[in-house]
Structures are given as structure tokens and as C-alpha cells.
């Protein structure tokens, strides 16, 4: 994730760097690579789980859960190291990152995220144009998803408002905006967990209920993971803000995290329109 150096103080925190690493982009780090390996392993574990289903499973059923759990651990370890390197080390380093480089880095990262979600949507669209039946599907577009959608949209407004207040020099309103955004994000995640519980326990609609179910849980689960990551980042920004590490002139970390959060919100709106509302239309 692209974050920033918001200080000019020196400190002893540092990680190894290579001599020829381009200036202006901070230290070379293996943490993004480790995080990417963990993220890729999550997909591999999910694929192995699906291959183990059915009357004649292709792989042993234990492989999927083992790979998935191990990859989640690797992903979280990489994310921790990445955040520490970018937030903690960069905060105490005087050479830091350039604001423009960080914004462009986040833009490129979001481009890769668009590609990731697009792959899932392409899978769904192939399903949608084929033989389609709503038989056995629960009512997806219920009050819970509508409330969740409203909360996530509201969180974008509170984050934007808080960011604007920071640039005006009003730290108190900035903290209020961050806290409100974090709370709304956590409530959204809880709402999605409740939705899964209702579908699985009361409707019998599980990941193995068909190709639509695999698309539904794959896309909404991937989005839920991104919301969780965004909530962690906003939480880190909030803690830093409590220590007074942002000012009207130094807030590039807030900018890049805001870009990520607004992107996640936009993806959810598209998901609701295409996946939830689209499933209600019989073709």
C-alpha cells in the first residue's frame, strides 16, 4: 500500500536497502513481494478447495484449507512488515518519499486492483449470458445490503469531510471524520458477516451452491477483504492523527488512504448494481 513520510525527524528504525534503489522512492523492501505471495496463495487455496468438491475430487480436501490458512498468515505478516516499513520507519526517516510519487504509486496500485476485480466480473458476466435460472437463489437485494450500502457511501463523505477539515487546519473535526469513517467501515464488515450467516444458515446458499454462488462469494468476499484492509489503514492513520502527526501541509498519507477507501466504495456500488440487483432479473 502506498503511504507517506510525514516527518523530518531522525530515528534508529530502518530496514536494509540496496545502493542502486531509485532516489525518491524510499528503501527497497521485500514486504510487498511477501504480501503479494500471500494474496496469491489465498486464491490458490480457494481454487484447491473448489477442486476438492464433488463426487470425484481432484485433490485432497485438506489441501485447500491448509494453503488458505497459511497464505492468510503470510499475507498478514507481509502486510504488517509493509505497514511498519512505510508508516513507522518512513515517519522517522528524513529522506522519505515524494508526495507526487506516492500519489502515482497509489494510482498504479488501484489500477492493479481494477484488473483484479475485473477478472471476477468477467467470470460473472460469462455466467450471466449463459443458461440462467434464479431457482434456489435467496432474495439478495434485501434491507441489510441496502443499509450496508448506505453506510459505506456515508463513510466516503465522512472521510472526505475530515480530510477537508484537516487542510483547513481543524484537527478536531479531522479526528471526528476519521473516527466516524472507521466506525462505519467496521459496521459494514459486521453487516457482511451477518449477511453471509443468514444466507448460509437460513437459506442454504453456500459457496458450493453453484457457479453463481462461487461468483457471489468470490466477489463479495474479495471486496470484504479490501474493506478490512482499508479499515486497518484508516485505523493506523487515526492513531497517528491522535499523536498530531498530520498538519494542513503534511497529509499525503491521508490522501493516499482516502483514494483507496473511495475506490473500495465505488466497487461496492458496482457490485450491488451488477451482482445483487442483476440476480433479481430473470433472463
ABEGO torsion letter per residue (X at the ends): XBBBBABABBBABBBBBBAABBBGAEBBBAAAAAAAAAAAAAAAAAAAAAAABEABBABBAAAAAAAAAAAAAAAAAAAAAAAAAAAAAAAABAAEBBAAAAAAAAAAAAAAAAAAAAAAAAAAAAAAABBBBABGBBBABBAAAAAAAAAAAAAAAAAAAAAAAAAAGBAAAAAAAAAAAAAAAAAAAAAAAAAAAAAAAAAGBBAAAEAAAAAAAAAAAAAAAAAAAAAAAAAAAAAAAAAGABBAABAAAAAAAAAAAAAAAAAAAAAAAAAAAAAABBX
